[in-house]
Amino acid sequence: TTTAFAFVLAAYLIGSLSFAVIVSKAMGMADPRSYGSGNPGATNVLRTGKKLAAALTLLGDGVKGWVAVALASWLGPRYGLGEQGIALCALAVLFGHMWPVFFGFKGGKGVATAVGILFGINPWLALAALATWLFMAFVVKISSLSAIIACVLVPVYAFFILGPQSVYFGTCIIIAIVVVHRHKSNLIKLMTGKEDKIGNKGDAG
Ligand code: G3P
């Protein structure tokens, strides 16, 4: 329907707001796609040593995921948007982040945005994923590895918290697959021992 299309488009446009690029520009820093891993995300912004910029990136990219899902679930039903439509919005905001129309379709890996999306779907699910990421980050001190492990566990958490019948269970599986897939270069670096610790300057690629 037209309504569903409007909501999905809005979610995609919200996702396209790459906060790594926006915050860096606003703070007079280089485009995060030009250094480190080249990824426009909080982890890479932190490689500059600017903690505030990294925190704002994390917050902005996370909140936009939540906003897109919250908007669809609060306003949507008034316009006949069902759970499937809301689930599509959840994917659209993530795709917007990964392929932003405003920034030459060169977006991020979706970790912060996925956590925001999960908050919109179910706060307990988001907290479980976030706690996993934080715990792993504390233990291994590698952002990408922590994200990959948290991603793999998201469908497991979703199975128990949402149940396998939930539309959002399927959404969580897709999110996990897409976000892990975006970490291909990180997986190679992890396997060759070239991935860097959080806050360290990384190699390009
Ligand atoms: O948030 C993305 C993170 O998991 C990896 O980022 O810059 O190390 O490739 P990066």
Boltz pocket constraint, residues with backbone or C-beta under 6 A from the ligand:
constraints:
  - pocket:
      binder: B
      contacts: [[A, 36], [A, 37], [A, 38], [A, 39], [A, 41], [A, 42], [A, 43], [A, 44], [A, 109], [A, 110], [A, 111], [A, 112], [A, 143], [A, 144], [A, 145], [A, 147], [A, 186], [A, 202]]
      max_distance: 6.0
